[in-house]
Amino acid sequence: MSQSALTTEIDRLGPWFHNIHLPSGHQTAPDHFFGDFPMTKWRQIAPFLPKDLSGKTVLDIGCNAGFYSFELAARGADVLGIDMDDRYLEQARWVAQRKQLSDCTRFKKASVYEVGNLDAGQFDIVLFMGVFYHLRHPLLALDLIQSLEPELLVFQTLTHGDEVVSPFSWTETNFQTRDRLGERGWPSMAFIETTFAGDPTNWWVPNHAGVEAMLRSAGFTVTARPGHEIYVCNAAEAASRPYLDEAHQDARSIMSNAQGSQR
Ligand SMILES: C[S@@+](CC[C@H](N)C(=O)[O-])C[C@H]1O[C@@H](n2cnc3c(N)ncnc32)[C@H](O)[C@@H]1O
């Protein structure tokens, strides 16, 4: 494809949220409002992932134009990217061809709520970046991802506040001490009834303590913090609280009932 034809194609497929560097030297969003995004985030995450991912399978949830999918495929992984937006999926498939990574990347229209129904077998690594706060049912999504039992989860979300974590434990809290729930560092999540940053798909903004607590509660252990708002997790050894198994079972039932009623 000629240089000008490439530029025309990039424009036709835009607007782009991912600035992807193409082998031709073109970039898909060189004037991105976050700079060279998400390359700057990837540089933080990359050292925390194995350099050789040969034989590994990856699920990239909310893959967008596939920036992370391509980086992991370049390390040898077999990647499935899912997203709800056809426009982004078209971008991802187009970039896969330009990068000659179509054999090891697939892009499919699916929601995070459908991850139990992908017919793609097990995933060694799950990327769940920049999607959590766009969900009306974020804990349901985390529970469904946990039921995939990945070795590694890379999680990123918008947060608010500082990184103080309350020293109180939930087992010590009761009706008399309930005011602790509003204290700095208590795990919490702000609900956005209208829009945040002009985007009506932003529903929840957790604090750092809330992110750690929700990941723990869904059955993940945070093992590394490559950067602000980024969490690398392993599957936890054991449930962190009573009734967690029942909650995960509930998540699977909710989704299988919902899928059954669509048929
Ligand atoms: C802020 S972008 C993040 C893209 C990419 N993961 C990243 O970190 O750069 C959010 C992406 O999630 C997708 N998305 C929103 N709701 C989703 C859902 N329910 N299931 C899967 N993807 C979803 C959007 O279409 C969009 O591509």
The ligand as an ORCA input file, in Angstrom:
! r2SCAN-3c Opt
* xyz 0 1
  C     -10.816      3.352     27.794
  S     -10.858      2.153     26.536
  C      -9.502      1.104     27.045
  C      -8.868      0.388     25.890
  C      -7.645     -0.471     26.225
  N      -7.992     -1.622     27.019
  C      -6.609      0.349     26.934
  O      -6.378      0.149     28.136
  O      -6.007      1.207     26.280
  C     -12.254      1.135     26.958
  C     -12.540      0.048     25.947
  O     -13.454     -0.868     26.543
  C     -14.447     -1.182     25.592
  N     -15.629     -1.644     26.358
  C     -16.570     -0.888     26.972
  N     -17.493     -1.678     27.565
  C     -17.097     -2.958     27.353
  C     -17.635     -4.225     27.709
  N     -18.753     -4.325     28.401
  N     -16.973     -5.331     27.323
  C     -15.826     -5.242     26.587
  N     -15.286     -4.064     26.207
  C     -15.914     -2.941     26.569
  C     -14.627      0.099     24.806
  O     -15.242     -0.115     23.550
  C     -13.202      0.571     24.679
  O     -12.542      0.035     23.568
*
